[in-house]
Structures are given as C-alpha cells and as structure tokens.
C-alpha cells in the first residue's frame, strides 16, 4: 500500500467559488466549517438563488473525500483545482476558491478500490455505529473492508456504510457494460429536484453537473462543463432524430447552434429529454 498526503473535501458538499469576494451574507451557511447545504439552500429566496448564476458566483462543487490540489491560501480561502473534474480551464481539474475550513489534509491509500454511493443520499456511521454524516449520490470513498457494512476511509477517519448503498469500483473507478437506458434510469431519481447553479450533488445539480455525475456513475469520464462535454465523444446529426440513442447528450446554443454551448440534457427517447433546466425549476 502506498500512502500520500492529500487535501480533500472535508464536508458532504463544498462549494467552489469564482473568488472569495463573490460570497454574500445569505451564503454564510454554505461557507461554514460544516457546510450545511440544506440550510443554505432553504435560506435563499428565488432571486438570490438565480443570482448565483447571473453574477457568476459559483464555479462547481466538491463531494466528501474528493481530492484537490491547493495553489495558495489567502485569508481563510484556498485556491484549488478539483482533480476529479476535467476542465478546459485548468489541465489539472476545475479551478476556484474554497473556504480552507471545508478542506482536510489526509493520508490516502493510492491502491484501494472505491465505494460509490448509488442512491440520492446515504448514511455514514462511525465504527461504533453512531451517525457520522449523510453523503450524496456519486460520492466515492476508499474501501478498507467489505462485509454487510463496508468500511471506508473518510476525512473524519474510518467509517461504515451499508453495502446495499454502494457499488465497489476498481482503483481506476472504471466500470463496463452500462447502457444508455442505465444512464437515464440513474437520472430519473432526480426528477423534481430543484436546479442549483454550479451544483454537483443530489441537493441540486446544474445542467452539466447532472450529466457529469450520471455519466461518471456509469463509468464514463466526461468534462465538468457543457461546453467541454460538447467536443468530446462522437457527434450525431441533430436533424436525424432516428439516429439519436437513449442516453445521448443533447447540446443547445444560441444563433442556431453557432454560439457557445449554454445547456446540455440527456436524450430520454421518444423525442423527450431529461435535464436540469434553469434556476427555479426541477427536472
């Protein structure tokens, strides 16, 4: 086993900001050392939620245990690259700013398999079976032991999770045999979930956050943003709907498709799409 020091997200969901001065008074719950995302989302009215998008405040989010590379720390904020989120903005991973209190330095086992959360949420327990925290869909944690409960390594030490709440991934996080229908079925569990700009968790996704996470859960690695996703994979004739396959990504741009990509959804079949539309709307 090889150990390495790494900085990881130390709370269930941490928000990555475009700059520290973009945070508002109403965002204090989301900036706390525990990052109480439910309280934060509920504290905002519709205009404040929409302002996250219109003012370019948020870049993306991190899930519990997700590794980052820290470039610099300034006044309690860390400038980071999210290493599991490919981006054209930084070859290392998606860049932005995170409160230092929401990160932790841990020793990671480089050669372990991972447990991935398959449902919208799952409960983590301490080794003494006391509630530890609740984590989001697609959270991935190193596996230490597999029985009725899976023992995982977390930023808060060893923890337990029910085996029925996870699937075990090899070290590469890869899996095979997933179909477009499987992708759509995973996305279906988030129907009626409210859109959240920059969202990367089952507390709220933006359009590319949804596609990134369900494709990642299917073992298909794509970039974080819709514009980057649009230049990956193979193109299909947009005017020939009979060529579209369930699970294909559909991209949208203004000026008859000539402007920058601004939205992405997943083809559901029969002329329908499942997507995270815009602030104030569910899927």
Secondary structure, 3 states (H helix, E strand, C coil): CCEEEEEEECCCEEEEECCHHHCCHHHHHHHCCCCCHHHHHHHCCHHHHHHHHHCCCEEEEEECCCEEEEEEEECCEEEEEECCCCECCECCCEEEEEEHHHEEEEEEECCCCEEEECCCEEEEECCCCCEEEEEECCCEEEEEEECCEEEEEECCEEEEEEHHHEEEECCCCCCCCCCHHHHHHHHHCCCCCECCCCCEECCEECHHHHHHHHHHHCCCCCCCCHHHHCCCCCCCCCCCHHHCCCCCEEEEEHHHHCCCEEEEEEEEECCEEECCCCCCCEC
